[in-house]
Amino acid sequence: MVVFYFDRMEDYELLQHPRGDCSQPRRGIFSLRSPRRPNPIGVTVVELISIDKNVLTVRSLDTFDGTPVLNLKPA
């Protein structure tokens, strides 16, 4: 499990259109997978592929390249 910081988040609204599709009604932010949230901490589960000294190779990391990693936890 990777705990990371949404460093590119600017602001948020408590009600948002799902996936930014204005044809759909607004829903509460906690029912969506929006990165624009009140808490800038994210968590995602990854598959560990390999370890080479201090470099981890993972699969299914749900972040942008360069996103600050705060912690790693066993799932």
N, CA, C and O of each residue as an XYZ file, in Angstrom:
300
protein
N       0.853     -1.153      0.000
C       0.000      0.000      0.000
C       0.911      1.232      0.000
O       1.866      1.309      0.773
N       0.606      2.176     -0.864
C       1.378      3.405     -0.979
C       0.520      4.569     -0.478
O      -0.600      4.771     -0.947
N       1.052      5.323      0.469
C       0.394      6.531      0.975
C       1.112      7.710      0.331
O       2.333      7.826      0.434
N       0.353      8.593     -0.339
C       0.977      9.685     -1.083
C       0.254     11.004     -0.855
O      -0.839     11.037     -0.289
N       0.875     12.089     -1.300
C       0.353     13.443     -1.131
C      -0.090     13.986     -2.481
O       0.696     14.001     -3.428
N      -1.357     14.437     -2.584
C      -1.860     15.060     -3.811
C      -1.246     16.449     -3.930
O      -1.883     17.439     -3.572
N      -0.018     16.531     -4.429
C       0.708     17.801     -4.462
C       0.227     18.740     -5.567
O       0.578     19.920     -5.545
N      -0.553     18.270     -6.518
C      -1.026     19.116     -7.616
C      -2.456     19.606     -7.399
O      -3.005     20.309     -8.247
N      -3.058     19.238     -6.272
C      -4.423     19.650     -5.981
C      -4.450     21.132     -5.610
O      -3.635     21.595     -4.811
N      -5.385     21.865     -6.190
C      -5.489     23.290     -5.905
C      -6.658     23.594     -4.979
O      -6.462     24.184     -3.916
N      -7.857     23.207     -5.357
C      -9.028     23.446     -4.527
C     -10.036     22.341     -4.798
O      -9.782     21.451     -5.610
N     -11.168     22.392     -4.127
C     -12.170     21.351     -4.288
C     -13.555     21.935     -4.051
O     -13.700     23.002     -3.455
N     -14.564     21.224     -4.523
C     -15.959     21.530     -4.258
C     -16.569     20.279     -3.642
O     -16.248     19.164     -4.055
N     -17.451     20.454     -2.652
C     -18.042     19.295     -1.985
C     -19.018     18.541     -2.889
O     -19.264     17.354     -2.675
N     -19.578     19.218     -3.900
C     -20.435     18.564     -4.884
C     -19.784     18.694     -6.254
O     -19.413     19.791     -6.672
N     -19.646     17.568     -6.950
C     -19.006     17.568     -8.264
C     -19.784     16.672     -9.217
O     -20.491     15.760     -8.789
N     -19.647     16.940    -10.515
C     -20.215     16.062    -11.528
C     -19.295     14.846    -11.662
O     -18.077     15.013    -11.720
N     -19.846     13.629    -11.712
C     -18.995     12.451    -11.886
C     -18.143     12.563    -13.147
O     -18.661     12.823    -14.233
N     -16.836     12.366    -12.997
C     -15.854     12.443    -14.086
C     -15.912     13.762    -14.846
O     -15.499     13.826    -16.004
N     -16.424     14.825    -14.204
C     -16.510     16.134    -14.840
C     -17.584     16.223    -15.906
O     -17.619     17.196    -16.660
N     -18.465     15.231    -15.989
C     -19.531     15.194    -16.998
C     -20.724     16.001    -16.501
O     -21.487     15.534    -15.656
N     -20.881     17.211    -17.026
C     -21.940     18.121    -16.577
C     -23.341     17.628    -16.910
O     -24.314     18.176    -16.392
N     -23.474     16.614    -17.758
C     -24.803     16.070    -18.060
C     -25.305     15.182    -16.914
O     -26.496     14.879    -16.841
N     -24.409     14.772    -16.030
C     -24.798     13.968    -14.868
C     -24.979     14.887    -13.666
O     -24.280     15.892    -13.541
N     -25.920     14.544    -12.777
C     -26.127     15.403    -11.598
C     -24.914     15.391    -10.670
O     -24.162     14.418    -10.612
N     -24.748     16.491     -9.950
C     -23.655     16.578     -8.976
C     -23.873     15.574     -7.859
O     -25.004     15.293     -7.462
N     -22.771     15.041     -7.364
C     -22.803     14.102     -6.246
C     -21.785     14.544     -5.210
O     -20.894     15.345     -5.493
N     -21.931     14.012     -4.018
C     -20.993     14.326     -2.951
C     -19.602     13.827     -3.268
O     -19.437     12.742     -3.826
N     -18.601     14.611     -2.916
C     -17.208     14.315     -3.253
C     -16.744     12.964     -2.709
O     -15.899     12.315     -3.325
N     -17.282     12.531     -1.565
C     -16.827     11.284     -0.966
C     -17.414     10.058     -1.652
O     -16.974      8.941     -1.382
N     -18.401     10.238     -2.537
C     -18.942      9.114     -3.307
C     -18.262      8.994     -4.661
O     -18.591      8.096     -5.436
N     -17.323      9.878     -4.961
C     -16.615      9.883     -6.242
C     -15.146      9.551     -6.031
O     -14.660      9.556     -4.900
N     -14.440      9.264     -7.116
C     -13.002      8.998     -7.039
C     -12.206     10.218     -7.469
O     -11.151     10.087     -8.089
N     -12.695     11.381     -7.149
C     -12.049     12.624     -7.550
C     -10.760     12.848     -6.759
O     -10.727     12.609     -5.552
N      -9.698     13.307     -7.430
C      -8.485     13.655     -6.690
C      -8.621     15.002     -5.983
O      -7.776     15.348     -5.156
N      -9.676     15.771     -6.296
C      -9.895     17.081     -5.670
C     -10.731     16.874     -4.413
O     -11.960     16.934     -4.461
N     -10.065     16.632     -3.290
C     -10.718     16.293     -2.026
C     -10.201     17.193     -0.911
O      -9.130     17.786     -1.039
N     -10.957     17.301      0.190
C     -10.513     18.141      1.307
C      -9.217     17.659      1.958
O      -8.444     18.467      2.473
N      -8.977     16.352      1.938
C      -7.777     15.785      2.528
C      -6.807     15.446      1.393
O      -7.149     14.629      0.539
N      -5.617     16.039      1.351
C      -4.710     15.813      0.230
C      -3.894     14.522      0.323
O      -2.898     14.373     -0.385
N      -4.301     13.592      1.180
C      -3.590     12.326      1.338
C      -4.321     11.248      0.540
O      -5.537     11.104      0.656
N      -3.584     10.500     -0.263
C      -4.161      9.413     -1.045
C      -3.533      8.089     -0.669
O      -2.412      8.042     -0.163
N      -4.269      7.003     -0.921
C      -3.794      5.657     -0.641
C      -4.142      4.783     -1.832
O      -5.258      4.853     -2.348
N      -3.218      3.974     -2.267
C      -3.484      3.035     -3.351
C      -2.735      1.734     -3.075
O      -1.647      1.737     -2.499
N      -3.331      0.636     -3.493
C      -2.710     -0.677     -3.322
C      -2.001     -1.038     -4.625
O      -2.585     -0.929     -5.703
N      -0.757     -1.462     -4.526
C       0.053     -1.804     -5.695
C       0.571     -3.227     -5.567
O       0.532     -3.831     -4.496
N       1.054     -3.743     -6.685
C       1.725     -5.044     -6.688
C       3.226     -4.788     -6.759
O       3.698     -4.123     -7.681
N       3.969     -5.303     -5.805
C       5.422     -5.153     -5.782
C       6.038     -6.141     -6.763
O       5.881     -7.353     -6.616
N       6.743     -5.613     -7.769
C       7.354     -6.448     -8.806
C       8.786     -6.813     -8.435
O       9.174     -7.978     -8.523
N       9.583     -5.809     -8.015
C      10.975     -6.102     -7.662
C      11.528     -5.017     -6.745
O      10.977     -3.921     -6.641
N      12.639     -5.355     -6.082
C      13.374     -4.422     -5.228
C      14.831     -4.483     -5.658
O      15.427     -5.560     -5.707
N      15.407     -3.315     -5.972
C      16.822     -3.232     -6.342
C      17.443     -2.097     -5.529
O      17.310     -0.926     -5.885
N      18.123     -2.452     -4.432
C      18.685     -1.489     -3.479
C      17.559     -0.626     -2.919
O      16.730     -1.132     -2.162
N      17.500      0.668     -3.268
C      16.450      1.524     -2.729
C      15.372      1.857     -3.766
O      14.630      2.824     -3.590
N      15.276      1.072     -4.839
C      14.296      1.310     -5.897
C      13.276      0.166     -5.917
O      13.633     -1.001     -6.075
N      12.011      0.527     -5.754
C      10.926     -0.443     -5.826
C      10.257     -0.319     -7.188
O       9.999      0.790     -7.656
N       9.979     -1.433     -7.814
C       9.208     -1.445     -9.054
C       7.846     -2.024     -8.716
O       7.739     -3.126     -8.178
N       6.788     -1.254     -9.044
C       5.432     -1.668     -8.696
C       4.542     -1.623     -9.927
O       4.882     -1.018    -10.944
N       3.400     -2.275     -9.810
C       2.378     -2.267    -10.855
C       1.101     -1.689    -10.238
O       0.812     -1.935     -9.067
N       0.339     -0.924    -11.023
C      -0.968     -0.364    -10.639
C      -0.860      0.828     -9.698
O      -1.754      1.049     -8.882
N       0.206      1.589     -9.795
C       0.330      2.803     -8.983
C      -0.587      3.861     -9.568
O      -0.458      4.223    -10.738
N      -1.507      4.354     -8.765
C      -2.560      5.265     -9.212
C      -2.199      6.723     -8.898
O      -2.971      7.428     -8.249
N      -1.020      7.173     -9.362
C      -0.568      8.545     -9.137
C       0.148      9.057    -10.386
O       0.434      8.304    -11.316
N       0.426     10.356    -10.376
C       1.247     10.941    -11.436
C       2.720     10.697    -11.134
O       3.095     10.522     -9.975
N       3.549     10.685    -12.162
C       4.991     10.570    -11.992
C       5.480     11.764    -11.179
O       5.140     12.904    -11.495
N       6.258     11.525    -10.158
C       6.796     12.591     -9.325
C       5.946     12.921     -8.107
O       6.304     13.810     -7.335
N       4.824     12.223     -7.916
C       3.978     12.464     -6.747
C       4.743     12.061     -5.482
O       5.319     10.975     -5.433
N       4.755     12.920     -4.462
C       5.487     12.587     -3.230
C       4.859     11.389     -2.500
O       3.657     11.364     -2.237
N       5.694     10.411     -2.186
C       5.256      9.241     -1.423
C       5.545      9.525      0.039
O       6.662      9.896      0.399
N       4.525      9.348      0.889
C       4.675      9.609      2.322
C       5.053      8.368      3.100
O       5.813      8.437      4.066
N       4.514      7.215      2.671
C       4.758      5.996      3.440
C       4.430      4.776      2.579
O       3.676      4.874      1.611
N       4.987      3.661      2.929
C       4.677      2.364      2.321
C       4.247      1.424      3.428
O       4.873      1.371      4.487
N       3.172      0.678      3.183
C       2.652     -0.248      4.186
C       2.373     -1.595      3.520
O       1.965     -1.641      2.360
N       2.590     -2.676      4.240
C       2.174     -3.976      3.685
C       0.652     -4.041      3.661
O       0.001     -3.587      4.602
N       0.084     -4.592      2.611
C      -1.385     -4.644      2.496
C      -1.977     -5.744      3.351
O      -3.195     -5.924      3.369
